[in-house]
Amino acid sequence: MPIIIIIVALCLLRYFEVWKFADLSWWWIVGLMGVAFLWFEFIEPMLGLDKRKAHDVDAQRRKERVKQSFGDKKKK
């Protein structure tokens, strides 16, 4: 996600011609977009980082469901 923020910031700085970014070639920004595409489409799935995030969300839901189930039975 930080790479997306950097890309947006560079686009805005280049577009509004702020400081030294006014001379920055658009090709650097396009290249960074290409790197981001490669990361999110190929490298992240290859390393299993996308599945790990989904697994963490599922584990949190499971813990909440167990806590809710056993919490209700103790009250009865």
mmJSON file of the N, C-alpha and C atoms, coordinates in Angstrom:
{"data_MODEL":{"atom_site":{
"group_PDB":["ATOM","ATOM","ATOM","ATOM","ATOM","ATOM","ATOM","ATOM","ATOM","ATOM","ATOM","ATOM","ATOM","ATOM","ATOM","ATOM","ATOM","ATOM","ATOM","ATOM","ATOM","ATOM","ATOM","ATOM","ATOM","ATOM","ATOM","ATOM","ATOM","ATOM","ATOM","ATOM","ATOM","ATOM","ATOM","ATOM","ATOM","ATOM","ATOM","ATOM","ATOM","ATOM","ATOM","ATOM","ATOM","ATOM","ATOM","ATOM","ATOM","ATOM","ATOM","ATOM","ATOM","ATOM","ATOM","ATOM","ATOM","ATOM","ATOM","ATOM","ATOM","ATOM","ATOM","ATOM","ATOM","ATOM","ATOM","ATOM","ATOM","ATOM","ATOM","ATOM","ATOM","ATOM","ATOM","ATOM","ATOM","ATOM","ATOM","ATOM","ATOM","ATOM","ATOM","ATOM","ATOM","ATOM","ATOM","ATOM","ATOM","ATOM","ATOM","ATOM","ATOM","ATOM","ATOM","ATOM","ATOM","ATOM","ATOM","ATOM","ATOM","ATOM","ATOM","ATOM","ATOM","ATOM","ATOM","ATOM","ATOM","ATOM","ATOM","ATOM","ATOM","ATOM","ATOM","ATOM","ATOM","ATOM","ATOM","ATOM","ATOM","ATOM","ATOM","ATOM","ATOM","ATOM","ATOM","ATOM","ATOM","ATOM","ATOM","ATOM","ATOM","ATOM","ATOM","ATOM","ATOM","ATOM","ATOM","ATOM","ATOM","ATOM","ATOM","ATOM","ATOM","ATOM","ATOM","ATOM","ATOM","ATOM","ATOM","ATOM","ATOM","ATOM","ATOM","ATOM","ATOM","ATOM","ATOM","ATOM","ATOM","ATOM","ATOM","ATOM","ATOM","ATOM","ATOM","ATOM","ATOM","ATOM","ATOM","ATOM","ATOM","ATOM","ATOM","ATOM","ATOM","ATOM","ATOM","ATOM","ATOM","ATOM","ATOM","ATOM","ATOM","ATOM","ATOM","ATOM","ATOM","ATOM","ATOM","ATOM","ATOM","ATOM","ATOM","ATOM","ATOM","ATOM","ATOM","ATOM","ATOM","ATOM","ATOM","ATOM","ATOM","ATOM","ATOM","ATOM","ATOM","ATOM","ATOM","ATOM","ATOM","ATOM","ATOM","ATOM","ATOM","ATOM","ATOM","ATOM","ATOM","ATOM","ATOM","ATOM","ATOM","ATOM","ATOM","ATOM"],
"id":[1,2,3,4,5,6,7,8,9,10,11,12,13,14,15,16,17,18,19,20,21,22,23,24,25,26,27,28,29,30,31,32,33,34,35,36,37,38,39,40,41,42,43,44,45,46,47,48,49,50,51,52,53,54,55,56,57,58,59,60,61,62,63,64,65,66,67,68,69,70,71,72,73,74,75,76,77,78,79,80,81,82,83,84,85,86,87,88,89,90,91,92,93,94,95,96,97,98,99,100,101,102,103,104,105,106,107,108,109,110,111,112,113,114,115,116,117,118,119,120,121,122,123,124,125,126,127,128,129,130,131,132,133,134,135,136,137,138,139,140,141,142,143,144,145,146,147,148,149,150,151,152,153,154,155,156,157,158,159,160,161,162,163,164,165,166,167,168,169,170,171,172,173,174,175,176,177,178,179,180,181,182,183,184,185,186,187,188,189,190,191,192,193,194,195,196,197,198,199,200,201,202,203,204,205,206,207,208,209,210,211,212,213,214,215,216,217,218,219,220,221,222,223,224,225,226,227,228],
"type_symbol":["N","C","C","N","C","C","N","C","C","N","C","C","N","C","C","N","C","C","N","C","C","N","C","C","N","C","C","N","C","C","N","C","C","N","C","C","N","C","C","N","C","C","N","C","C","N","C","C","N","C","C","N","C","C","N","C","C","N","C","C","N","C","C","N","C","C","N","C","C","N","C","C","N","C","C","N","C","C","N","C","C","N","C","C","N","C","C","N","C","C","N","C","C","N","C","C","N","C","C","N","C","C","N","C","C","N","C","C","N","C","C","N","C","C","N","C","C","N","C","C","N","C","C","N","C","C","N","C","C","N","C","C","N","C","C","N","C","C","N","C","C","N","C","C","N","C","C","N","C","C","N","C","C","N","C","C","N","C","C","N","C","C","N","C","C","N","C","C","N","C","C","N","C","C","N","C","C","N","C","C","N","C","C","N","C","C","N","C","C","N","C","C","N","C","C","N","C","C","N","C","C","N","C","C","N","C","C","N","C","C","N","C","C","N","C","C","N","C","C","N","C","C","N","C","C","N","C","C"],
"label_atom_id":["N","CA","C","N","CA","C","N","CA","C","N","CA","C","N","CA","C","N","CA","C","N","CA","C","N","CA","C","N","CA","C","N","CA","C","N","CA","C","N","CA","C","N","CA","C","N","CA","C","N","CA","C","N","CA","C","N","CA","C","N","CA","C","N","CA","C","N","CA","C","N","CA","C","N","CA","C","N","CA","C","N","CA","C","N","CA","C","N","CA","C","N","CA","C","N","CA","C","N","CA","C","N","CA","C","N","CA","C","N","CA","C","N","CA","C","N","CA","C","N","CA","C","N","CA","C","N","CA","C","N","CA","C","N","CA","C","N","CA","C","N","CA","C","N","CA","C","N","CA","C","N","CA","C","N","CA","C","N","CA","C","N","CA","C","N","CA","C","N","CA","C","N","CA","C","N","CA","C","N","CA","C","N","CA","C","N","CA","C","N","CA","C","N","CA","C","N","CA","C","N","CA","C","N","CA","C","N","CA","C","N","CA","C","N","CA","C","N","CA","C","N","CA","C","N","CA","C","N","CA","C","N","CA","C","N","CA","C","N","CA","C","N","CA","C","N","CA","C","N","CA","C","N","CA","C","N","CA","C","N","CA","C","N","CA","C"],
"label_alt_id":[null,null,null,null,null,null,null,null,null,null,null,null,null,null,null,null,null,null,null,null,null,null,null,null,null,null,null,null,null,null,null,null,null,null,null,null,null,null,null,null,null,null,null,null,null,null,null,null,null,null,null,null,null,null,null,null,null,null,null,null,null,null,null,null,null,null,null,null,null,null,null,null,null,null,null,null,null,null,null,null,null,null,null,null,null,null,null,null,null,null,null,null,null,null,null,null,null,null,null,null,null,null,null,null,null,null,null,null,null,null,null,null,null,null,null,null,null,null,null,null,null,null,null,null,null,null,null,null,null,null,null,null,null,null,null,null,null,null,null,null,null,null,null,null,null,null,null,null,null,null,null,null,null,null,null,null,null,null,null,null,null,null,null,null,null,null,null,null,null,null,null,null,null,null,null,null,null,null,null,null,null,null,null,null,null,null,null,null,null,null,null,null,null,null,null,null,null,null,null,null,null,null,null,null,null,null,null,null,null,null,null,null,null,null,null,null,null,null,null,null,null,null,null,null,null,null,null,null],
"label_comp_id":["MET","MET","MET","PRO","PRO","PRO","ILE","ILE","ILE","ILE","ILE","ILE","ILE","ILE","ILE","ILE","ILE","ILE","ILE","ILE","ILE","VAL","VAL","VAL","ALA","ALA","ALA","LEU","LEU","LEU","CYS","CYS","CYS","LEU","LEU","LEU","LEU","LEU","LEU","ARG","ARG","ARG","TYR","TYR","TYR","PHE","PHE","PHE","GLU","GLU","GLU","VAL","VAL","VAL","TRP","TRP","TRP","LYS","LYS","LYS","PHE","PHE","PHE","ALA","ALA","ALA","ASP","ASP","ASP","LEU","LEU","LEU","SER","SER","SER","TRP","TRP","TRP","TRP","TRP","TRP","TRP","TRP","TRP","ILE","ILE","ILE","VAL","VAL","VAL","GLY","GLY","GLY","LEU","LEU","LEU","MET","MET","MET","GLY","GLY","GLY","VAL","VAL","VAL","ALA","ALA","ALA","PHE","PHE","PHE","LEU","LEU","LEU","TRP","TRP","TRP","PHE","PHE","PHE","GLU","GLU","GLU","PHE","PHE","PHE","ILE","ILE","ILE","GLU","GLU","GLU","PRO","PRO","PRO","MET","MET","MET","LEU","LEU","LEU","GLY","GLY","GLY","LEU","LEU","LEU","ASP","ASP","ASP","LYS","LYS","LYS","ARG","ARG","ARG","LYS","LYS","LYS","ALA","ALA","ALA","HIS","HIS","HIS","ASP","ASP","ASP","VAL","VAL","VAL","ASP","ASP","ASP","ALA","ALA","ALA","GLN","GLN","GLN","ARG","ARG","ARG","ARG","ARG","ARG","LYS","LYS","LYS","GLU","GLU","GLU","ARG","ARG","ARG","VAL","VAL","VAL","LYS","LYS","LYS","GLN","GLN","GLN","SER","SER","SER","PHE","PHE","PHE","GLY","GLY","GLY","ASP","ASP","ASP","LYS","LYS","LYS","LYS","LYS","LYS","LYS","LYS","LYS","LYS","LYS","LYS"],
"label_asym_id":["A","A","A","A","A","A","A","A","A","A","A","A","A","A","A","A","A","A","A","A","A","A","A","A","A","A","A","A","A","A","A","A","A","A","A","A","A","A","A","A","A","A","A","A","A","A","A","A","A","A","A","A","A","A","A","A","A","A","A","A","A","A","A","A","A","A","A","A","A","A","A","A","A","A","A","A","A","A","A","A","A","A","A","A","A","A","A","A","A","A","A","A","A","A","A","A","A","A","A","A","A","A","A","A","A","A","A","A","A","A","A","A","A","A","A","A","A","A","A","A","A","A","A","A","A","A","A","A","A","A","A","A","A","A","A","A","A","A","A","A","A","A","A","A","A","A","A","A","A","A","A","A","A","A","A","A","A","A","A","A","A","A","A","A","A","A","A","A","A","A","A","A","A","A","A","A","A","A","A","A","A","A","A","A","A","A","A","A","A","A","A","A","A","A","A","A","A","A","A","A","A","A","A","A","A","A","A","A","A","A","A","A","A","A","A","A","A","A","A","A","A","A","A","A","A","A","A","A"],
"label_entity_id":["1","1","1","1","1","1","1","1","1","1","1","1","1","1","1","1","1","1","1","1","1","1","1","1","1","1","1","1","1","1","1","1","1","1","1","1","1","1","1","1","1","1","1","1","1","1","1","1","1","1","1","1","1","1","1","1","1","1","1","1","1","1","1","1","1","1","1","1","1","1","1","1","1","1","1","1","1","1","1","1","1","1","1","1","1","1","1","1","1","1","1","1","1","1","1","1","1","1","1","1","1","1","1","1","1","1","1","1","1","1","1","1","1","1","1","1","1","1","1","1","1","1","1","1","1","1","1","1","1","1","1","1","1","1","1","1","1","1","1","1","1","1","1","1","1","1","1","1","1","1","1","1","1","1","1","1","1","1","1","1","1","1","1","1","1","1","1","1","1","1","1","1","1","1","1","1","1","1","1","1","1","1","1","1","1","1","1","1","1","1","1","1","1","1","1","1","1","1","1","1","1","1","1","1","1","1","1","1","1","1","1","1","1","1","1","1","1","1","1","1","1","1","1","1","1","1","1","1"],
"label_seq_id":[1,1,1,2,2,2,3,3,3,4,4,4,5,5,5,6,6,6,7,7,7,8,8,8,9,9,9,10,10,10,11,11,11,12,12,12,13,13,13,14,14,14,15,15,15,16,16,16,17,17,17,18,18,18,19,19,19,20,20,20,21,21,21,22,22,22,23,23,23,24,24,24,25,25,25,26,26,26,27,27,27,28,28,28,29,29,29,30,30,30,31,31,31,32,32,32,33,33,33,34,34,34,35,35,35,36,36,36,37,37,37,38,38,38,39,39,39,40,40,40,41,41,41,42,42,42,43,43,43,44,44,44,45,45,45,46,46,46,47,47,47,48,48,48,49,49,49,50,50,50,51,51,51,52,52,52,53,53,53,54,54,54,55,55,55,56,56,56,57,57,57,58,58,58,59,59,59,60,60,60,61,61,61,62,62,62,63,63,63,64,64,64,65,65,65,66,66,66,67,67,67,68,68,68,69,69,69,70,70,70,71,71,71,72,72,72,73,73,73,74,74,74,75,75,75,76,76,76],
"pdbx_PDB_ins_code":[null,null,null,null,null,null,null,null,null,null,null,null,null,null,null,null,null,null,null,null,null,null,null,null,null,null,null,null,null,null,null,null,null,null,null,null,null,null,null,null,null,null,null,null,null,null,null,null,null,null,null,null,null,null,null,null,null,null,null,null,null,null,null,null,null,null,null,null,null,null,null,null,null,null,null,null,null,null,null,null,null,null,null,null,null,null,null,null,null,null,null,null,null,null,null,null,null,null,null,null,null,null,null,null,null,null,null,null,null,null,null,null,null,null,null,null,null,null,null,null,null,null,null,null,null,null,null,null,null,null,null,null,null,null,null,null,null,null,null,null,null,null,null,null,null,null,null,null,null,null,null,null,null,null,null,null,null,null,null,null,null,null,null,null,null,null,null,null,null,null,null,null,null,null,null,null,null,null,null,null,null,null,null,null,null,null,null,null,null,null,null,null,null,null,null,null,null,null,null,null,null,null,null,null,null,null,null,null,null,null,null,null,null,null,null,null,null,null,null,null,null,null,null,null,null,null,null,null],
"Cartn_x":[0.801,0.0,0.855,1.989,2.806,3.253,3.453,3.886,2.788,1.55,0.428,0.375,0.593,0.603,1.745,2.907,4.051,3.744,3.11,2.764,1.803,0.781,-0.192,0.489,1.344,2.049,2.953,3.682,4.545,3.742,2.608,1.753,1.279,0.84,0.369,1.502,2.652,3.788,4.267,4.271,4.696,3.675,2.397,1.344,1.323,1.46,1.433,2.808,3.799,5.154,5.738,5.769,6.294,7.785,8.573,10.005,10.76,11.553,12.357,11.541,10.339,9.489,8.963,9.082,8.644,9.486,10.737,11.628,11.623,10.897,10.838,10.107,10.702,10.076,8.885,7.836,6.673,7.03,8.099,8.506,8.921,9.477,9.821,8.554,7.526,6.261,5.592,5.62,5.053,5.835,7.157,7.974,7.621,7.382,6.974,5.606,4.728,3.427,3.596,4.539,4.827,5.35,6.217,6.734,5.596,4.699,3.553,2.674,2.45,1.648,2.296,3.598,4.302,4.223,4.355,4.318,2.959,1.896,0.569,0.025,0.422,-0.113,0.701,2.007,2.845,3.635,4.36,5.272,4.517,3.533,2.778,2.063,1.356,0.75,1.787,2.921,3.958,4.529,4.641,5.142,4.059,2.807,1.696,1.237,1.626,1.247,-0.233,-0.847,-2.274,-3.091,-2.665,-3.382,-3.2,-2.03,-1.773,-2.708,-2.95,-3.87,-5.285,-5.712,-7.05,-7.163,-6.111,-6.114,-6.213,-5.527,-5.603,-7.015,-7.687,-9.065,-9.982,-9.816,-10.636,-10.388,-9.147,-8.819,-9.462,-9.474,-10.098,-11.606,-12.252,-13.69,-13.985,-13.134,-13.317,-13.214,-12.237,-12.074,-13.286,-13.796,-14.979,-16.198,-16.351,-17.488,-17.414,-16.216,-16.044,-16.301,-15.785,-15.984,-17.47,-18.175,-19.601,-20.377,-20.03,-20.744,-20.575,-19.334,-19.087,-19.503,-19.491,-19.927,-21.42,-22.23,-23.673,-24.046,-23.322,-23.665,-23.398,-22.393,-22.099,-23.182,-23.864,-24.905,-26.157,-26.395,-27.611,-27.474],
"Cartn_y":[-1.196,0.0,1.276,1.272,2.496,2.874,1.88,2.192,2.923,2.614,3.301,4.759,4.987,6.354,7.155,6.521,7.196,7.548,6.643,6.901,8.077,8.093,9.193,10.512,10.493,11.72,12.217,11.308,11.713,12.268,11.664,12.17,13.592,13.811,15.147,16.169,15.797,16.723,17.041,16.053,16.274,17.116,16.815,17.536,19.022,19.296,20.681,21.346,20.65,21.155,21.752,20.93,21.343,21.038,22.027,21.951,21.166,20.185,19.426,18.377,18.144,17.158,17.677,18.983,19.55,19.01,18.676,18.15,16.626,15.977,14.516,13.999,13.028,12.453,11.589,11.63,10.791,9.315,8.992,7.602,6.986,7.783,7.259,6.844,7.651,7.349,6.131,6.062,4.906,3.644,3.765,2.626,2.145,3.092,2.733,2.063,2.507,1.843,0.402,0.213,-1.134,-2.035,-1.485,-2.245,-2.617,-1.676,-1.954,-3.046,-2.991,-4.016,-5.385,-5.456,-6.728,-7.254,-6.36,-6.768,-7.366,-6.628,-7.061,-8.235,-8.365,-9.427,-10.719,-10.622,-11.814,-12.132,-11.164,-11.436,-11.714,-10.881,-11.082,-12.434,-12.842,-14.181,-15.31,-15.103,-16.131,-16.355,-15.29,-15.392,-15.791,-15.786,-16.177,-15.076,-13.839,-12.742,-12.427,-12.614,-12.345,-13.368,-14.622,-15.668,-15.489,-15.006,-14.807,-13.74,-12.684,-11.63,-12.184,-12.958,-13.552,-14.533,-15.286,-16.243,-15.517,-14.399,-13.631,-13.108,-12.669,-12.184,-13.333,-14.488,-15.652,-16.104,-16.073,-16.466,-15.515,-14.237,-13.264,-13.5,-13.77,-14.066,-15.315,-16.324,-17.579,-17.332,-16.552,-16.25,-15.512,-14.561,-13.815,-14.723,-15.643,-16.556,-17.506,-18.023,-18.911,-18.159,-16.956,-16.138,-15.853,-15.549,-15.274,-16.535,-17.669,-18.924,-19.349,-19.353,-19.804,-18.74,-17.496,-16.421,-16.503,-16.873,-16.991,-18.186,-19.289,-20.494,-20.326,-19.543,-19.336,-18.519,-17.651,-16.826,-17.638,-18.73,-19.526,-20.401],
"Cartn_z":[0.0,0.0,0.0,0.698,0.658,-0.756,-1.605,-2.971,-3.739,-3.465,-4.116,-3.653,-2.375,-1.837,-2.458,-2.603,-3.221,-4.677,-5.398,-6.797,-6.906,-6.063,-6.097,-5.742,-4.719,-4.322,-5.449,-6.086,-7.202,-8.37,-8.663,-9.742,-9.444,-8.218,-7.842,-7.855,-7.309,-7.289,-8.7,-9.57,-10.96,-11.704,-11.506,-12.222,-11.836,-10.541,-10.073,-10.093,-10.636,-10.835,-9.555,-8.526,-7.231,-7.168,-6.819,-6.537,-7.597,-7.22,-8.179,-8.933,-8.473,-9.138,-10.47,-10.703,-11.977,-13.124,-12.861,-13.895,-13.968,-13.091,-13.066,-14.296,-14.944,-16.127,-15.713,-16.55,-16.287,-16.382,-17.099,-17.247,-15.921,-15.014,-13.681,-12.933,-13.072,-12.389,-13.032,-14.346,-15.05,-14.682,-14.569,-14.159,-12.763,-11.858,-10.501,-10.499,-11.384,-11.518,-12.013,-12.924,-13.411,-12.305,-11.463,-10.316,-9.374,-9.113,-8.244,-8.842,-10.149,-10.817,-10.667,-10.934,-10.793,-9.367,-8.388,-6.991,-6.634,-6.934,-6.508,-7.314,-8.568,-9.404,-9.367,-9.168,-9.28,-8.01,-7.491,-6.379,-5.081,-4.758,-3.518,-3.484,-4.546,-4.523,-4.488,-5.148,-5.165,-3.758,-2.985,-1.615,-0.618,-1.061,-0.193,0.734,0.462,1.352,1.278,0.117,-0.004,0.771,0.776,1.522,3.022,3.426,4.843,5.407,4.646,5.091,5.224,4.243,4.284,5.443,5.706,6.809,8.149,8.303,9.549,9.797,8.742,8.875,9.281,8.662,9.007,10.445,10.874,12.248,13.251,12.946,13.845,13.925,12.788,12.799,13.611,13.474,14.206,15.71,16.137,17.566,18.113,17.332,17.784,17.878,16.929,16.935,18.129,18.43,19.579,20.872,20.957,22.162,22.38,21.299,21.403,21.784,21.217,21.508,22.95,23.411,24.787,25.806,25.435,26.329,26.595,25.569,25.726,26.581,26.48,27.228,28.729,29.072,30.485,31.171,30.437,31.014,31.348,30.639,30.837,32.007],
"occupancy":[1.0,1.0,1.0,1.0,1.0,1.0,1.0,1.0,1.0,1.0,1.0,1.0,1.0,1.0,1.0,1.0,1.0,1.0,1.0,1.0,1.0,1.0,1.0,1.0,1.0,1.0,1.0,1.0,1.0,1.0,1.0,1.0,1.0,1.0,1.0,1.0,1.0,1.0,1.0,1.0,1.0,1.0,1.0,1.0,1.0,1.0,1.0,1.0,1.0,1.0,1.0,1.0,1.0,1.0,1.0,1.0,1.0,1.0,1.0,1.0,1.0,1.0,1.0,1.0,1.0,1.0,1.0,1.0,1.0,1.0,1.0,1.0,1.0,1.0,1.0,1.0,1.0,1.0,1.0,1.0,1.0,1.0,1.0,1.0,1.0,1.0,1.0,1.0,1.0,1.0,1.0,1.0,1.0,1.0,1.0,1.0,1.0,1.0,1.0,1.0,1.0,1.0,1.0,1.0,1.0,1.0,1.0,1.0,1.0,1.0,1.0,1.0,1.0,1.0,1.0,1.0,1.0,1.0,1.0,1.0,1.0,1.0,1.0,1.0,1.0,1.0,1.0,1.0,1.0,1.0,1.0,1.0,1.0,1.0,1.0,1.0,1.0,1.0,1.0,1.0,1.0,1.0,1.0,1.0,1.0,1.0,1.0,1.0,1.0,1.0,1.0,1.0,1.0,1.0,1.0,1.0,1.0,1.0,1.0,1.0,1.0,1.0,1.0,1.0,1.0,1.0,1.0,1.0,1.0,1.0,1.0,1.0,1.0,1.0,1.0,1.0,1.0,1.0,1.0,1.0,1.0,1.0,1.0,1.0,1.0,1.0,1.0,1.0,1.0,1.0,1.0,1.0,1.0,1.0,1.0,1.0,1.0,1.0,1.0,1.0,1.0,1.0,1.0,1.0,1.0,1.0,1.0,1.0,1.0,1.0,1.0,1.0,1.0,1.0,1.0,1.0,1.0,1.0,1.0,1.0,1.0,1.0,1.0,1.0,1.0,1.0,1.0,1.0],
"B_iso_or_equiv":[0.0,0.0,0.0,0.0,0.0,0.0,0.0,0.0,0.0,0.0,0.0,0.0,0.0,0.0,0.0,0.0,0.0,0.0,0.0,0.0,0.0,0.0,0.0,0.0,0.0,0.0,0.0,0.0,0.0,0.0,0.0,0.0,0.0,0.0,0.0,0.0,0.0,0.0,0.0,0.0,0.0,0.0,0.0,0.0,0.0,0.0,0.0,0.0,0.0,0.0,0.0,0.0,0.0,0.0,0.0,0.0,0.0,0.0,0.0,0.0,0.0,0.0,0.0,0.0,0.0,0.0,0.0,0.0,0.0,0.0,0.0,0.0,0.0,0.0,0.0,0.0,0.0,0.0,0.0,0.0,0.0,0.0,0.0,0.0,0.0,0.0,0.0,0.0,0.0,0.0,0.0,0.0,0.0,0.0,0.0,0.0,0.0,0.0,0.0,0.0,0.0,0.0,0.0,0.0,0.0,0.0,0.0,0.0,0.0,0.0,0.0,0.0,0.0,0.0,0.0,0.0,0.0,0.0,0.0,0.0,0.0,0.0,0.0,0.0,0.0,0.0,0.0,0.0,0.0,0.0,0.0,0.0,0.0,0.0,0.0,0.0,0.0,0.0,0.0,0.0,0.0,0.0,0.0,0.0,0.0,0.0,0.0,0.0,0.0,0.0,0.0,0.0,0.0,0.0,0.0,0.0,0.0,0.0,0.0,0.0,0.0,0.0,0.0,0.0,0.0,0.0,0.0,0.0,0.0,0.0,0.0,0.0,0.0,0.0,0.0,0.0,0.0,0.0,0.0,0.0,0.0,0.0,0.0,0.0,0.0,0.0,0.0,0.0,0.0,0.0,0.0,0.0,0.0,0.0,0.0,0.0,0.0,0.0,0.0,0.0,0.0,0.0,0.0,0.0,0.0,0.0,0.0,0.0,0.0,0.0,0.0,0.0,0.0,0.0,0.0,0.0,0.0,0.0,0.0,0.0,0.0,0.0,0.0,0.0,0.0,0.0,0.0,0.0],
"pdbx_formal_charge":[null,null,null,null,null,null,null,null,null,null,null,null,null,null,null,null,null,null,null,null,null,null,null,null,null,null,null,null,null,null,null,null,null,null,null,null,null,null,null,null,null,null,null,null,null,null,null,null,null,null,null,null,null,null,null,null,null,null,null,null,null,null,null,null,null,null,null,null,null,null,null,null,null,null,null,null,null,null,null,null,null,null,null,null,null,null,null,null,null,null,null,null,null,null,null,null,null,null,null,null,null,null,null,null,null,null,null,null,null,null,null,null,null,null,null,null,null,null,null,null,null,null,null,null,null,null,null,null,null,null,null,null,null,null,null,null,null,null,null,null,null,null,null,null,null,null,null,null,null,null,null,null,null,null,null,null,null,null,null,null,null,null,null,null,null,null,null,null,null,null,null,null,null,null,null,null,null,null,null,null,null,null,null,null,null,null,null,null,null,null,null,null,null,null,null,null,null,null,null,null,null,null,null,null,null,null,null,null,null,null,null,null,null,null,null,null,null,null,null,null,null,null,null,null,null,null,null,null],
"auth_seq_id":[1,1,1,2,2,2,3,3,3,4,4,4,5,5,5,6,6,6,7,7,7,8,8,8,9,9,9,10,10,10,11,11,11,12,12,12,13,13,13,14,14,14,15,15,15,16,16,16,17,17,17,18,18,18,19,19,19,20,20,20,21,21,21,22,22,22,23,23,23,24,24,24,25,25,25,26,26,26,27,27,27,28,28,28,29,29,29,30,30,30,31,31,31,32,32,32,33,33,33,34,34,34,35,35,35,36,36,36,37,37,37,38,38,38,39,39,39,40,40,40,41,41,41,42,42,42,43,43,43,44,44,44,45,45,45,46,46,46,47,47,47,48,48,48,49,49,49,50,50,50,51,51,51,52,52,52,53,53,53,54,54,54,55,55,55,56,56,56,57,57,57,58,58,58,59,59,59,60,60,60,61,61,61,62,62,62,63,63,63,64,64,64,65,65,65,66,66,66,67,67,67,68,68,68,69,69,69,70,70,70,71,71,71,72,72,72,73,73,73,74,74,74,75,75,75,76,76,76],
"auth_comp_id":["MET","MET","MET","PRO","PRO","PRO","ILE","ILE","ILE","ILE","ILE","ILE","ILE","ILE","ILE","ILE","ILE","ILE","ILE","ILE","ILE","VAL","VAL","VAL","ALA","ALA","ALA","LEU","LEU","LEU","CYS","CYS","CYS","LEU","LEU","LEU","LEU","LEU","LEU","ARG","ARG","ARG","TYR","TYR","TYR","PHE","PHE","PHE","GLU","GLU","GLU","VAL","VAL","VAL","TRP","TRP","TRP","LYS","LYS","LYS","PHE","PHE","PHE","ALA","ALA","ALA","ASP","ASP","ASP","LEU","LEU","LEU","SER","SER","SER","TRP","TRP","TRP","TRP","TRP","TRP","TRP","TRP","TRP","ILE","ILE","ILE","VAL","VAL","VAL","GLY","GLY","GLY","LEU","LEU","LEU","MET","MET","MET","GLY","GLY","GLY","VAL","VAL","VAL","ALA","ALA","ALA","PHE","PHE","PHE","LEU","LEU","LEU","TRP","TRP","TRP","PHE","PHE","PHE","GLU","GLU","GLU","PHE","PHE","PHE","ILE","ILE","ILE","GLU","GLU","GLU","PRO","PRO","PRO","MET","MET","MET","LEU","LEU","LEU","GLY","GLY","GLY","LEU","LEU","LEU","ASP","ASP","ASP","LYS","LYS","LYS","ARG","ARG","ARG","LYS","LYS","LYS","ALA","ALA","ALA","HIS","HIS","HIS","ASP","ASP","ASP","VAL","VAL","VAL","ASP","ASP","ASP","ALA","ALA","ALA","GLN","GLN","GLN","ARG","ARG","ARG","ARG","ARG","ARG","LYS","LYS","LYS","GLU","GLU","GLU","ARG","ARG","ARG","VAL","VAL","VAL","LYS","LYS","LYS","GLN","GLN","GLN","SER","SER","SER","PHE","PHE","PHE","GLY","GLY","GLY","ASP","ASP","ASP","LYS","LYS","LYS","LYS","LYS","LYS","LYS","LYS","LYS","LYS","LYS","LYS"],
"auth_asym_id":["A","A","A","A","A","A","A","A","A","A","A","A","A","A","A","A","A","A","A","A","A","A","A","A","A","A","A","A","A","A","A","A","A","A","A","A","A","A","A","A","A","A","A","A","A","A","A","A","A","A","A","A","A","A","A","A","A","A","A","A","A","A","A","A","A","A","A","A","A","A","A","A","A","A","A","A","A","A","A","A","A","A","A","A","A","A","A","A","A","A","A","A","A","A","A","A","A","A","A","A","A","A","A","A","A","A","A","A","A","A","A","A","A","A","A","A","A","A","A","A","A","A","A","A","A","A","A","A","A","A","A","A","A","A","A","A","A","A","A","A","A","A","A","A","A","A","A","A","A","A","A","A","A","A","A","A","A","A","A","A","A","A","A","A","A","A","A","A","A","A","A","A","A","A","A","A","A","A","A","A","A","A","A","A","A","A","A","A","A","A","A","A","A","A","A","A","A","A","A","A","A","A","A","A","A","A","A","A","A","A","A","A","A","A","A","A","A","A","A","A","A","A","A","A","A","A","A","A"],
"auth_atom_id":["N","CA","C","N","CA","C","N","CA","C","N","CA","C","N","CA","C","N","CA","C","N","CA","C","N","CA","C","N","CA","C","N","CA","C","N","CA","C","N","CA","C","N","CA","C","N","CA","C","N","CA","C","N","CA","C","N","CA","C","N","CA","C","N","CA","C","N","CA","C","N","CA","C","N","CA","C","N","CA","C","N","CA","C","N","CA","C","N","CA","C","N","CA","C","N","CA","C","N","CA","C","N","CA","C","N","CA","C","N","CA","C","N","CA","C","N","CA","C","N","CA","C","N","CA","C","N","CA","C","N","CA","C","N","CA","C","N","CA","C","N","CA","C","N","CA","C","N","CA","C","N","CA","C","N","CA","C","N","CA","C","N","CA","C","N","CA","C","N","CA","C","N","CA","C","N","CA","C","N","CA","C","N","CA","C","N","CA","C","N","CA","C","N","CA","C","N","CA","C","N","CA","C","N","CA","C","N","CA","C","N","CA","C","N","CA","C","N","CA","C","N","CA","C","N","CA","C","N","CA","C","N","CA","C","N","CA","C","N","CA","C","N","CA","C","N","CA","C","N","CA","C","N","CA","C","N","CA","C","N","CA","C","N","CA","C"],
"pdbx_PDB_model_num":[1,1,1,1,1,1,1,1,1,1,1,1,1,1,1,1,1,1,1,1,1,1,1,1,1,1,1,1,1,1,1,1,1,1,1,1,1,1,1,1,1,1,1,1,1,1,1,1,1,1,1,1,1,1,1,1,1,1,1,1,1,1,1,1,1,1,1,1,1,1,1,1,1,1,1,1,1,1,1,1,1,1,1,1,1,1,1,1,1,1,1,1,1,1,1,1,1,1,1,1,1,1,1,1,1,1,1,1,1,1,1,1,1,1,1,1,1,1,1,1,1,1,1,1,1,1,1,1,1,1,1,1,1,1,1,1,1,1,1,1,1,1,1,1,1,1,1,1,1,1,1,1,1,1,1,1,1,1,1,1,1,1,1,1,1,1,1,1,1,1,1,1,1,1,1,1,1,1,1,1,1,1,1,1,1,1,1,1,1,1,1,1,1,1,1,1,1,1,1,1,1,1,1,1,1,1,1,1,1,1,1,1,1,1,1,1,1,1,1,1,1,1,1,1,1,1,1,1]
}}}
